[in-house]
């Protein structure tokens, strides 16, 4: 029986060549040649003022929290349907997450619920572009401006996705990216912070460099560097940056392949899904998705478990996704309770992700499709 993994990291270009080159340059710590190459390519591709690589998207989110001076008692509005890093990055500095429910269609933060959650303690809104499909940023930004709130986009899924012809990650003052091995473009573990507010660039460099003005020193702006602010070590090795740069160079090829795979799922499963009462991803006309994942919304939790077991028996590995954070052990410490986010609670029980990765072959994808169509509940 042929095995179809849920995810396989892929070599797509000059990864090994660039790793060797990083060693030959005798600089494999942070902010080497390949770190700078990655940052420049991201800035040029997205037209953002500044991109800084980090060791993870988690660290990029923590850096964002530091940049807006999150303090104990502050409130941050965050979807319950997200990865724990989105919340941890603010809770670690004493902020209270205020969980917001998601829309039925895109599974993104429900912007229509925002204003009722804003208090005098609210400091930020954190939209998560689920599956690389853009949140309704126009309304979110309007509300944020009305109440003078920061917007930090968690764009872990949405690299090169667009909302109304504008790249995701370029709306808020800050945004974060993930280059984890499950993402479209990957270096195993890694991330980036996108800085759209130019007033935050200098401090971002300081915080990222352990609270020192080392970056200014290397640019010849000061004659020595010293400790000037709080901070931590958020710099990835230039070896990881070498891997990432090789992938970034191939971004168009990667995205084209993923689009082909995504479209093939959609075209082959649409009729079957309708007949079986299963929902496929919804992409609004004004959004250009990032082709990060393909998922099914099944009729019930029992249906999902039966289908997962059936697929596994046929060599296909599928996974469910986020559990409601407001109902987690930590979420309950922030007064989360059942019924707070009903759509999240419902969807999290019924969502199933299918294999989708660069090296997935047409034959293996057909095994997934055939297995799905042969299942009966």
C-alpha angles and dihedrals in degrees: 000000000000114000120223111197121209092233136003122184109235136214105220107166142337099349096130094040092054093046089056090046091053089055092046089053088057091230117105099144123089128308096023128144095288094047088056092045091053093047093049093048092050092047092050095044096050099028092234122154094233139004121186122190117230135186091255144347086257090061091045089056091048089051089051090052090052092048093057090043098242110197137184110288096027117127125223123190110225132164114253087219100075142087116287092247091071090063100032092059090066101029090057088067093048100265121143114234112224105204119221126193126241135242119262093231110044097016088231127132109295102242091194090069096051104091094052089058098050117105135167087271096056112116106166149011117218112199114194114206096218116212088355093292113132123250117231092275097171093065094036092054092046091054092044091052092047091057097031093244130157118244116209113182117213096209097169090130100033110066106153093002117131140213114202091344094307121111117253110248094042100085106069125058085253137020136180134218133199127216095180116146091261093058128094092252114031148173095181096261122014147105146183139221117222113209113203095165104074091202088070098052100087094048092045090058090050096048091046090052097058093273095301131124090232093131091056089049092055089050090054094245094123129027094228136008129235145163108294106154144004116285148130141223107281098153118120120217115268086237089067090044089053090056091046094050091053089054094044089054087058096044095120092050091047094049093046091053093047091048090052091051093045093048091048091055092048096046094047098042104039098088093040091049093051092051092047096047092247124142124221125204116293117222114191114226092243093055129082105200126217095230090234100144145000117216141174127218104214128202095251146354090257091053090052094050092048091049093048090051092047092050091048090052086055093050096259119127116207129168139205118228142218122003115215107276093205089063095046122105091259093040090059088056085064091051095264113162140172112281096031093106107018097173091051091048091051100042095046089061094051108037121106125182121213127212111280122163139132098261095046105125126219090245093053092046089053089055088058092048094047092048091051093049093049094053120107124187 
